[in-house]
Amino acid sequence: MSDNDTKKPNGDVPAAPVAASTTPPAPKAAAPAGPPPKPAPKNPGFVTCTVDGKEVVVKPGTNMIEAAKTVGSDIPYYCYHPRLSIAANCRICLIEASNAPKLVPACQTPLAEGVVIKTTTPKVKEQQRAVMEFLLLNHPVDCSICDQAGECKLQDYYMKYDYRPSRLEGGKTLKNKRKVLGPRVVLDQERCIMCTRCVRVMNEVAKQPQLGVFGRGSHERIDVFPGNELDSDYSMNTVDVCPVGALLSRDFRFKARAWFLSATPSVCTGCAKGCNTYVDWMSQDTYRIRPRENEEINKSWMCDSGRLLYKSFNLGRVLQARIGRASAKAASNEAVPVVTRKEAAQAAAKALKSAMGGGKLAVLASPVSSNEELLAGLTFAKATLGLSTVYVGGRPQGTADHFLRVADKNPNRKGLEWIAKGLGLKVESFDALTQALSKGSVKALYAIGTEVPVDAETFAQATSQLETFVVQATNESAVTAQATVLLPASIHVEDEGSFTQMDGITQRFRKAYPPKGDVIPGWKWAAELTRELGGEAPAWNSARDVWRELAGKVAEFAEFNWDKASPPDREKPGINPLPTGADGRPPGYREFGSPRVRGI
């Protein structure tokens, strides 16, 4: 049996035999050892490509969305976030690239040398329109009642990339409209476009995977795991990153329309971390606080505790000056008389003057006050009152976590230490003050802020024995009730200034709106008291004047340029755009007080 007998037929026609040739075969060309060598990069160490006809030079690994931004080409996206992992599931960022046979997701595709990218071709535009139509198939028409209206990327992209009526016949898929995920966040599952940003925030940033994707197809939904809730202190970051009105803050929900709010760059006063923020306000009330991007400190994030601090800006404020203890007047059913600012300054100066010289007068400074207030107040305490020691108050220690929250809940402790050192003042602890009060070695106290690290009622009882207790305060408390002279001071959103956070970084904040009532900044109270006590009246018209005159005494402030450090009063174009004024005026330039015409 031959070898051919064991072969199975395959249907191929056998080839005709080739006649033998006496000509020797030509030598075969040597096969290349590998792929052709890549051309040398045009800019060594960088990637050079072309986006919409413009040359772009970026670092290796940069994705197409970020590269296109550098030449003014905006590629739309929902699921992409520069600080989160790439999901590439919304598909609206698909664009044409010369090194791919079909559209590629711009968020997921890094740039290669020499690639030509096109973001405005008819093929790309049709893809964007088709994605928008798909996302809007089951999306409810809630714009008139949705809190995200005015800040919604679905609205913006519909006007820019789709702007066509729906072709859906039949009803939309119905889901849970008010799914309470936790104490601070509520979810409208019908509005969700399944970008999964919120899931990635909780997994990668908060390190608390409390959200997941459940179901399949049109019935897919975001939800908490069974038996759990979204109770993380970073839960409201999910509201920030949600590009539509699916995740909403239970605190801000139905409080104000975005286009009526003005945004002012500021700094969080919740702890010593010093997260950068935007204060959103209308009239003379703060409505919400949200994070502002800062690569050094808080990236794009913020804790929930810091966000909810705004309530103390609006409620329980000291708005009028007062002479005499409110607790004593309340006990005798006597009305607290309202005095003018001038009368209060005169009464405070008279009381402090009578306490000077005997060694019984002390100053208490709160690290919640700004650098400018502390510079003016402690300079007044040393130069006019003749004091050489400052007792440090402040909020009590709290809990810290793995990310942003630190145990020290005072925004300016480092600044207070630097200023006291620069002015030659000895720093004493709050415990030393309580001991001095109990021994009777302190009979008069001048307080710059009323935040104390112990129970306010306990400290109030100790101060009730003081003969003179002059207090600059922002909010009513048991301590302010014991003040013999109460001076209403502004909070940081009512004036400009600076804080120095835990790592020694000094940061500026801007003024949002003017103070209410008879409230004035703490540095202005120091100037008025100096004048009433016969000292050389400082010519301060702003916090900037205070800084320019007094900051030179503090060596650590030498490299800080107060003017150049001022944050821009407008956000970056294309990143969290400011809401537009319904009346045509830009945010930040609305009238103060209650608006006469709300536009609705």
C-alpha positions as CSV (number, residue, x, y, z in Angstrom):
1,M,0.0,0.0,0.0
2,S,1.4,3.4,-1.0
3,D,1.2,6.5,1.1
4,N,-1.4,8.0,-1.3
5,D,-3.8,5.2,-0.5
6,T,-4.2,6.5,3.1
7,K,-5.0,10.1,2.1
8,K,-8.7,11.2,2.2
9,P,-10.0,12.9,-1.0
10,N,-10.5,16.6,-0.6
11,G,-12.0,17.5,-4.0
12,D,-9.0,19.4,-5.3
13,V,-8.0,18.8,-8.9
14,P,-4.4,17.4,-9.0
15,A,-1.9,19.8,-10.5
16,A,-0.3,18.9,-13.8
17,P,3.2,17.6,-13.6
18,V,5.9,20.3,-14.2
19,A,8.5,19.4,-16.8
20,A,12.0,19.3,-15.5
21,S,14.1,22.4,-16.4
22,T,17.7,22.6,-16.8
23,T,17.7,26.3,-15.8
24,P,18.7,26.7,-12.2
25,P,16.0,28.5,-10.1
26,A,16.6,32.2,-9.3
27,P,17.7,32.9,-5.8
28,K,14.8,34.1,-3.5
29,A,15.0,37.5,-2.0
30,A,15.7,37.5,1.7
31,A,12.6,38.0,3.8
32,P,12.6,41.1,6.0
33,A,13.6,40.5,9.5
34,G,10.6,42.4,11.0
35,P,8.1,45.3,10.4
36,P,9.6,48.3,8.7
37,P,11.2,50.7,11.1
38,K,9.0,53.4,12.5
39,P,9.8,57.0,11.5
40,A,11.6,59.0,14.1
41,P,9.2,61.2,16.2
42,K,9.0,64.8,15.1
43,N,9.3,65.9,18.7
44,P,11.4,63.4,20.7
45,G,9.7,62.5,24.0
46,F,6.3,63.7,22.7
47,V,3.6,62.5,20.3
48,T,2.9,64.7,17.3
49,C,-0.4,64.2,15.4
50,T,-3.0,66.3,13.6
51,V,-6.5,67.1,14.9
52,D,-8.9,68.7,12.5
53,G,-6.0,70.0,10.4
54,K,-4.1,71.4,13.4
55,E,-0.8,70.0,14.7
56,V,-0.9,68.8,18.3
57,V,2.1,67.9,20.4
58,V,1.3,66.1,23.6
59,K,2.8,63.7,26.1
60,P,2.7,59.9,25.3
61,G,-0.5,58.2,26.6
62,T,-2.6,61.3,26.2
63,N,-6.1,60.4,24.9
64,M,-7.7,62.0,22.0
65,I,-10.3,64.0,24.0
66,E,-7.6,65.8,26.0
67,A,-5.4,66.4,22.9
68,A,-8.3,67.9,20.9
69,K,-9.0,70.3,23.7
70,T,-5.6,71.9,23.3
71,V,-6.5,73.1,19.8
72,G,-10.1,74.1,20.6
73,S,-11.8,70.9,19.2
74,D,-14.5,69.7,21.6
75,I,-15.2,66.0,21.5
76,P,-18.5,65.3,23.4
77,Y,-18.5,62.7,26.2
78,Y,-20.6,61.4,29.0
79,C,-18.8,58.5,30.7
80,Y,-15.3,59.9,30.5
81,H,-13.8,61.8,33.5
82,P,-10.2,62.7,33.6
83,R,-9.8,61.5,37.1
84,L,-11.6,58.1,36.7
85,S,-10.8,54.9,34.9
86,I,-12.0,54.6,31.3
87,A,-15.3,52.9,30.6
88,A,-16.0,53.9,27.0
89,N,-19.6,52.9,27.2
90,C,-21.5,56.1,26.1
91,R,-20.0,55.9,22.6
92,I,-20.7,59.6,21.8
93,C,-17.0,60.3,21.6
94,L,-16.4,58.1,18.5
95,I,-14.2,59.9,15.9
96,E,-12.2,59.1,12.8
97,A,-8.5,58.2,13.0
98,S,-6.2,57.5,10.2
99,N,-4.8,54.3,11.8
100,A,-8.1,52.6,12.3
101,P,-10.6,51.2,9.8
102,K,-13.6,52.3,11.8
103,L,-14.6,55.0,14.3
104,V,-12.7,54.8,17.6
105,P,-13.6,56.0,21.1
106,A,-11.6,59.2,21.7
107,C,-11.6,58.7,25.5
108,Q,-10.0,55.3,25.4
109,T,-7.6,55.7,22.5
110,P,-4.1,57.1,23.2
111,L,-2.5,59.2,20.4
112,A,0.1,57.6,18.1
113,E,2.8,59.4,16.2
114,G,1.6,60.9,12.9
115,V,-2.1,60.0,13.3
116,V,-4.6,62.2,11.6
117,I,-7.8,62.7,13.7
118,K,-11.1,64.1,12.3
119,T,-13.9,65.1,14.7
120,T,-16.3,67.0,12.4
121,T,-16.8,64.7,9.4
122,P,-20.4,63.7,8.3
123,K,-19.7,60.1,9.5
124,V,-18.8,61.4,13.0
125,K,-21.7,63.8,13.2
126,E,-24.2,61.0,12.2
127,Q,-22.7,58.8,14.9
128,Q,-23.1,61.6,17.5
129,R,-26.7,62.1,16.4
130,A,-27.5,58.4,16.6
131,V,-26.0,58.1,20.1
132,M,-28.1,61.1,21.3
133,E,-31.2,59.5,19.8
134,F,-30.5,56.3,21.5
135,L,-29.9,57.9,24.9
136,L,-33.1,59.9,24.7
137,L,-35.3,57.0,23.7
138,N,-36.3,56.2,27.3
139,H,-35.2,59.5,28.9
140,P,-38.2,61.3,30.5
141,V,-39.0,64.9,29.5
142,D,-38.4,66.2,33.0
143,C,-36.5,69.4,32.1
144,S,-39.1,71.7,33.6
145,I,-38.9,70.0,37.0
146,C,-35.3,68.7,36.9
147,D,-32.7,70.2,39.2
148,Q,-30.0,69.6,36.6
149,A,-31.7,71.8,34.1
150,G,-29.2,74.5,33.1
151,E,-26.3,72.3,34.0
152,C,-27.2,69.2,32.0
153,K,-24.9,67.8,29.3
154,L,-27.9,65.9,27.8
155,Q,-29.6,69.2,27.2
156,D,-26.5,70.9,25.8
157,Y,-25.6,68.0,23.5
158,Y,-29.1,67.6,22.3
159,M,-29.1,71.2,21.1
160,K,-25.6,70.8,19.6
161,Y,-25.6,67.3,18.1
162,D,-29.1,66.1,17.7
163,Y,-32.0,68.6,17.8
164,R,-34.5,66.3,16.2
165,P,-37.8,64.9,17.4
166,S,-38.0,61.4,18.8
167,R,-39.0,58.5,16.5
168,L,-39.9,56.3,19.4
169,E,-43.4,54.7,19.0
170,G,-44.9,53.4,22.2
171,G,-44.2,54.0,25.9
172,K,-40.8,54.5,27.5
173,T,-39.3,52.0,29.9
174,L,-40.4,52.9,33.5
175,K,-38.1,52.7,36.5
176,N,-38.0,54.1,40.0
177,K,-38.3,57.9,39.9
178,R,-37.3,58.6,43.5
179,K,-34.9,55.9,44.7
180,V,-33.4,57.2,48.0
181,L,-29.9,55.8,48.0
182,G,-28.8,57.3,51.3
183,P,-29.2,60.2,53.7
184,R,-27.8,62.8,51.1
185,V,-28.4,61.4,47.6
186,V,-31.6,60.5,45.7
187,L,-31.6,58.7,42.3
188,D,-34.1,59.0,39.4
189,Q,-33.4,55.8,37.6
190,E,-35.4,56.9,34.5
191,R,-33.0,59.8,33.8
192,C,-29.9,57.7,34.2
193,I,-27.9,57.1,31.0
194,M,-25.7,54.4,32.5
195,C,-22.4,56.2,32.2
196,T,-21.3,54.5,35.4
197,R,-19.3,57.6,36.6
198,C,-20.9,57.3,40.0
199,V,-20.0,53.7,40.4
200,R,-16.3,54.5,39.5
201,V,-16.2,57.4,41.9
202,M,-17.3,55.3,44.9
203,N,-14.9,52.5,43.8
204,E,-11.8,54.4,42.9
205,V,-12.0,57.8,44.8
206,A,-14.0,57.1,48.0
207,K,-12.7,53.5,48.2
208,Q,-16.2,52.5,49.3
209,P,-17.9,50.4,46.6
210,Q,-21.5,51.1,47.6
211,L,-23.0,51.4,44.1
212,G,-23.4,48.8,41.3
213,V,-25.0,48.2,38.0
214,F,-28.0,45.8,38.1
215,G,-30.2,44.3,35.4
216,R,-29.5,44.0,31.6
217,G,-30.5,45.8,28.5
218,S,-33.1,48.6,28.8
219,H,-33.8,47.5,32.4
220,E,-30.2,48.1,33.5
221,R,-30.0,50.4,36.5
222,I,-27.8,51.9,39.1
223,D,-28.6,50.9,42.7
224,V,-27.0,50.2,46.1
225,F,-26.3,46.7,47.0
226,P,-29.1,44.9,48.8
227,G,-29.3,45.8,52.5
228,N,-26.9,48.7,52.1
229,E,-27.2,52.5,51.5
230,L,-25.0,55.2,50.1
231,D,-23.8,56.7,53.4
232,S,-20.2,57.5,52.5
233,D,-19.0,61.0,53.4
234,Y,-18.0,61.4,49.8
235,S,-21.5,60.4,48.4
236,M,-22.3,63.8,47.0
237,N,-19.4,63.6,44.6
238,T,-21.6,61.3,42.6
239,V,-24.0,64.2,42.2
240,D,-21.1,66.3,40.8
241,V,-20.0,63.8,38.2
242,C,-23.5,62.8,37.1
243,P,-23.8,64.4,33.6
244,V,-27.6,64.3,33.7
245,G,-30.3,64.8,36.4
246,A,-30.2,61.2,37.7
247,L,-28.3,61.7,41.0
248,L,-29.5,64.7,43.0
249,S,-28.6,66.1,46.4
250,R,-31.4,65.7,48.8
251,D,-30.3,68.9,50.5
252,F,-30.2,71.1,47.4
253,R,-33.1,69.5,45.5
254,F,-35.8,72.0,44.5
255,K,-34.1,74.8,46.3
256,A,-33.0,77.0,43.4
257,R,-32.6,77.1,39.6
258,A,-29.0,76.9,38.5
259,W,-29.3,80.0,36.3
260,F,-30.3,82.2,39.2
261,L,-27.2,81.3,41.2
262,S,-23.8,83.1,41.1
263,A,-20.6,81.2,41.8
264,T,-17.6,82.6,43.7
265,P,-14.3,80.8,44.2
266,S,-13.6,80.1,47.8
267,V,-11.9,77.8,50.3
268,C,-13.6,75.2,52.5
269,T,-13.5,76.0,56.2
270,G,-14.5,72.5,57.4
271,C,-11.0,71.3,58.3
272,A,-7.3,72.1,57.9
273,K,-7.1,70.5,54.4
274,G,-8.2,73.7,52.7
275,C,-10.2,72.2,49.8
276,N,-10.9,74.6,47.0
277,T,-14.6,75.3,46.4
278,Y,-17.2,77.3,44.6
279,V,-19.9,79.0,46.7
280,D,-23.1,79.2,44.8
281,W,-25.3,82.0,46.1
282,M,-28.3,84.2,45.4
283,S,-29.2,87.5,47.0
284,Q,-27.3,87.2,50.3
285,D,-27.8,83.5,51.0
286,T,-25.5,80.6,50.1
287,Y,-27.4,77.7,48.5
288,R,-24.6,75.1,48.0
289,I,-20.9,74.5,48.1
290,R,-19.2,72.4,45.4
291,P,-15.5,71.5,44.8
292,R,-13.1,73.6,42.7
293,E,-10.3,71.9,40.9
294,N,-6.9,72.0,42.6
295,E,-4.3,69.4,41.7
296,E,-2.2,70.1,44.9
297,I,-5.0,69.7,47.5
298,N,-8.4,68.2,46.6
299,K,-8.2,67.3,42.9
300,S,-11.9,67.5,41.9
301,W,-13.4,66.2,45.1
302,M,-14.9,67.3,48.4
303,C,-16.4,65.6,51.5
304,D,-20.1,65.9,52.3
305,S,-19.3,67.5,55.7
306,G,-17.7,70.4,54.0
307,R,-20.5,70.9,51.6
308,L,-23.1,71.2,54.3
309,L,-21.2,73.9,56.2
310,Y,-23.1,76.5,54.2
311,K,-26.1,76.3,56.5
312,S,-24.1,78.1,59.2
313,F,-23.6,80.9,56.7
314,N,-27.4,81.6,56.6
315,L,-28.8,80.6,60.0
316,G,-28.0,81.6,63.5
317,R,-25.9,84.6,62.5
318,V,-25.0,87.5,64.8
319,L,-26.4,90.4,62.8
320,Q,-26.6,93.2,65.4
321,A,-24.2,94.6,67.9
322,R,-25.2,94.1,71.6
323,I,-24.2,95.6,74.9
324,G,-24.8,93.6,78.0
325,R,-25.1,89.8,78.5
326,A,-28.0,88.3,76.6
327,S,-28.3,85.5,79.1
328,A,-29.0,87.9,82.0
329,K,-31.5,89.9,80.0
330,A,-33.3,86.7,79.0
331,A,-33.5,85.6,82.6
332,S,-35.1,88.9,83.6
333,N,-37.4,89.0,80.5
334,E,-35.7,92.2,79.5
335,A,-35.4,93.0,75.8
336,V,-31.9,93.1,74.4
337,P,-31.4,96.7,73.1
338,V,-30.1,97.1,69.6
339,V,-27.2,99.5,69.4
340,T,-25.3,101.0,66.5
341,R,-21.9,99.9,65.4
342,K,-20.4,103.1,66.7
343,E,-22.0,102.7,70.2
344,A,-20.8,99.1,70.4
345,A,-17.2,100.0,69.4
346,Q,-17.2,102.8,72.1
347,A,-18.6,100.4,74.8
348,A,-16.0,97.8,73.9
349,A,-13.1,100.3,73.9
350,K,-14.2,101.6,77.3
351,A,-14.5,98.2,78.8
352,L,-11.1,97.1,77.4
353,K,-9.4,100.3,78.6
354,S,-10.6,99.8,82.1
355,A,-9.1,96.2,82.1
356,M,-5.7,97.2,80.7
357,G,-2.6,97.4,82.9
358,G,-3.6,95.0,85.6
359,G,-2.4,91.8,83.9
360,K,-5.9,90.5,84.0
361,L,-6.7,91.0,80.3
362,A,-6.2,88.3,77.7
363,V,-7.0,87.6,74.1
364,L,-8.5,84.4,72.6
365,A,-8.0,83.8,68.9
366,S,-9.9,81.3,66.8
367,P,-8.1,79.5,63.9
368,V,-11.3,79.7,62.0
369,S,-10.6,83.4,61.3
370,S,-8.8,84.5,58.2
371,N,-5.1,85.6,58.1
372,E,-6.2,89.2,57.6
373,E,-8.6,89.2,60.6
374,L,-5.8,87.6,62.8
375,L,-3.2,90.0,61.5
376,A,-5.3,93.0,62.4
377,G,-6.8,91.6,65.6
378,L,-3.5,90.3,67.1
379,T,-1.7,93.5,66.1
380,F,-4.4,95.4,68.0
381,A,-4.0,93.1,71.0
382,K,-0.3,93.6,71.1
383,A,0.2,97.3,70.1
384,T,-2.9,98.8,71.7
385,L,-3.9,96.5,74.5
386,G,-0.3,95.7,75.4
387,L,-0.7,91.9,75.5
388,S,2.1,89.4,74.9
389,T,0.2,86.1,75.0
390,V,-2.5,84.7,72.7
391,Y,-4.7,81.8,73.8
392,V,-5.8,79.6,70.9
393,G,-9.4,78.4,70.6
394,G,-10.9,76.7,67.6
395,R,-13.2,73.7,66.9
396,P,-12.6,70.4,68.7
397,Q,-10.6,67.6,67.0
398,G,-12.7,65.3,64.8
399,T,-12.1,62.2,62.8
400,A,-9.8,61.8,59.8
401,D,-10.1,59.4,56.8
402,H,-7.9,58.0,54.0
403,F,-8.6,60.8,51.6
404,L,-9.5,64.5,52.3
405,R,-10.8,64.8,55.9
406,V,-8.2,65.5,58.6
407,A,-8.6,65.6,62.4
408,D,-8.0,69.3,62.8
409,K,-11.3,71.0,61.9
410,N,-9.9,74.5,61.8
411,P,-9.0,76.0,58.4
412,N,-6.2,78.4,59.6
413,R,-4.3,77.0,62.6
414,K,-1.0,77.2,60.7
415,G,-1.7,80.8,59.8
416,L,-2.5,81.7,63.4
417,E,0.8,80.1,64.6
418,W,2.8,81.9,61.9
419,I,1.2,85.3,62.7
420,A,1.6,85.0,66.5
421,K,5.3,84.1,65.9
422,G,5.8,87.0,63.5
423,L,4.2,89.5,66.0
424,G,6.2,88.1,68.9
425,L,3.2,86.8,70.8
426,K,3.5,83.7,73.0
427,V,1.0,81.0,72.0
428,E,-0.9,79.3,74.9
429,S,-3.4,76.4,74.7
430,F,-7.1,76.7,75.4
431,D,-6.6,74.5,78.5
432,A,-4.3,77.2,79.9
433,L,-7.0,79.8,79.4
434,T,-9.6,77.7,81.2
435,Q,-7.2,77.2,84.1
436,A,-6.5,80.9,84.2
437,L,-10.3,81.6,84.3
438,S,-10.8,79.2,87.1
439,K,-8.0,80.7,89.1
440,G,-9.2,84.2,88.5
441,S,-6.0,85.4,86.9
442,V,-7.9,86.5,83.8
443,K,-10.8,88.9,84.5
444,A,-11.3,90.4,81.0
445,L,-11.2,88.6,77.7
446,Y,-11.1,89.9,74.1
447,A,-12.2,87.0,71.7
448,I,-11.6,86.9,68.0
449,G,-14.1,84.2,67.2
450,T,-16.1,82.0,69.6
451,E,-15.2,78.5,68.3
452,V,-13.9,76.5,71.3
453,P,-12.6,72.9,71.6
454,V,-14.8,72.1,74.5
455,D,-18.6,72.1,75.1
456,A,-19.8,75.7,74.5
457,E,-22.1,75.5,77.5
458,T,-19.1,74.6,79.8
459,F,-17.0,77.5,78.5
460,A,-20.0,79.9,78.7
461,Q,-20.3,79.2,82.4
462,A,-16.6,80.0,82.9
463,T,-16.9,83.3,81.0
464,S,-20.0,84.3,82.9
465,Q,-17.7,85.3,85.8
466,L,-15.7,87.7,83.6
467,E,-16.0,91.4,84.2
468,T,-15.4,92.2,80.6
469,F,-16.0,89.9,77.7
470,V,-15.7,91.6,74.3
471,V,-16.5,89.1,71.5
472,Q,-16.2,89.3,67.7
473,A,-18.5,86.5,66.5
474,T,-20.2,85.3,63.4
475,N,-22.9,83.0,64.9
476,E,-25.0,82.9,68.0
477,S,-24.0,80.4,70.7
478,A,-23.9,79.9,74.4
479,V,-20.6,81.8,74.4
480,T,-22.0,84.9,72.6
481,A,-24.8,85.0,75.2
482,Q,-22.2,85.8,77.9
483,A,-20.6,88.6,75.9
484,T,-20.7,92.0,77.7
485,V,-20.1,93.6,74.2
486,L,-20.9,91.6,71.1
487,L,-19.5,92.7,67.8
488,P,-21.0,91.0,64.7
489,A,-18.2,89.8,62.3
490,S,-18.5,88.6,58.8
491,I,-17.8,85.1,57.5
492,H,-15.3,84.4,54.8
493,V,-17.8,84.4,52.0
494,E,-18.7,88.0,52.9
495,D,-15.2,89.3,52.5
496,E,-12.0,88.5,50.7
497,G,-8.9,87.1,52.4
498,S,-6.7,84.0,52.8
499,F,-6.2,80.9,54.9
500,T,-3.1,78.8,55.4
501,Q,-3.8,75.1,55.4
502,M,-2.1,72.3,57.2
503,D,0.8,71.9,54.8
504,G,1.6,75.6,54.9
505,I,-0.1,76.5,51.6
506,T,-1.7,79.9,51.8
507,Q,-4.8,80.3,49.6
508,R,-6.9,83.2,48.6
509,F,-10.7,83.3,48.6
510,R,-13.0,85.9,47.0
511,K,-16.0,87.8,48.4
512,A,-19.3,86.4,47.3
513,Y,-21.8,89.0,48.6
514,P,-21.8,91.8,51.1
515,P,-22.5,91.2,54.8
516,K,-26.0,91.3,56.3
517,G,-27.2,93.7,59.0
518,D,-24.5,95.6,60.9
519,V,-21.9,92.9,60.2
520,I,-18.4,94.0,59.2
521,P,-15.1,92.1,58.8
522,G,-13.0,91.4,61.9
523,W,-10.1,93.5,60.7
524,K,-12.5,96.5,60.5
525,W,-13.5,95.9,64.1
526,A,-9.8,96.0,65.1
527,A,-9.4,99.3,63.3
528,E,-12.4,100.9,65.0
529,L,-11.4,99.7,68.4
530,T,-7.9,101.1,67.8
531,R,-9.4,104.4,66.9
532,E,-11.7,104.5,69.9
533,L,-8.8,103.7,72.3
534,G,-6.8,106.6,70.9
535,G,-4.3,104.6,68.9
536,E,-3.1,105.5,65.4
537,A,-6.1,104.7,63.2
538,P,-5.0,102.4,60.4
539,A,-6.1,103.5,56.9
540,W,-7.5,100.1,55.9
541,N,-10.2,100.0,53.3
542,S,-10.0,96.4,52.4
543,A,-8.4,93.1,53.5
544,R,-5.8,93.7,50.8
545,D,-4.7,96.9,52.7
546,V,-4.4,94.9,55.9
547,W,-2.2,92.3,54.2
548,R,0.0,94.8,52.5
549,E,0.7,96.7,55.8
550,L,1.0,93.8,58.2
551,A,2.0,90.6,56.4
552,G,5.6,91.8,56.2
553,K,6.0,91.0,59.9
554,V,5.4,87.3,59.2
555,A,8.5,85.7,57.5
556,E,6.4,82.7,56.2
557,F,4.2,85.1,54.2
558,A,7.2,86.6,52.3
559,E,6.8,84.4,49.2
560,F,3.0,84.7,49.0
561,N,1.8,87.2,46.4
562,W,-1.7,88.2,47.6
563,D,-2.8,89.7,44.3
564,K,-1.5,87.1,42.0
565,A,-2.8,84.3,44.2
566,S,-6.4,85.5,43.7
567,P,-8.5,82.7,42.0
568,P,-10.2,83.7,38.8
569,D,-13.7,84.8,39.3
570,R,-14.8,82.8,36.3
571,E,-14.5,79.1,35.8
572,K,-12.5,77.6,33.0
573,P,-14.5,77.5,29.7
574,G,-15.7,74.0,29.0
575,I,-15.3,72.7,32.6
576,N,-18.4,73.2,34.8
577,P,-19.6,76.3,32.9
578,L,-21.2,78.9,35.1
579,P,-25.0,79.2,34.8
580,T,-26.1,82.1,32.7
581,G,-28.2,84.9,34.2
582,A,-31.8,84.7,33.1
583,D,-32.0,88.5,33.0
584,G,-28.9,88.8,30.8
585,R,-26.4,89.8,33.5
586,P,-23.5,87.5,34.1
587,P,-23.2,85.6,37.4
588,G,-21.6,87.5,40.2
589,Y,-23.2,90.8,39.0
590,R,-26.7,90.4,40.3
591,E,-28.4,92.9,42.6
592,F,-27.9,92.4,46.3
593,G,-30.9,91.8,48.4
594,S,-34.1,90.0,47.2
595,P,-34.4,90.1,43.4
596,R,-37.3,92.1,42.2
597,V,-37.9,89.9,39.1
598,R,-37.0,86.2,39.3
599,G,-37.8,85.5,35.6
600,I,-40.3,82.8,36.4
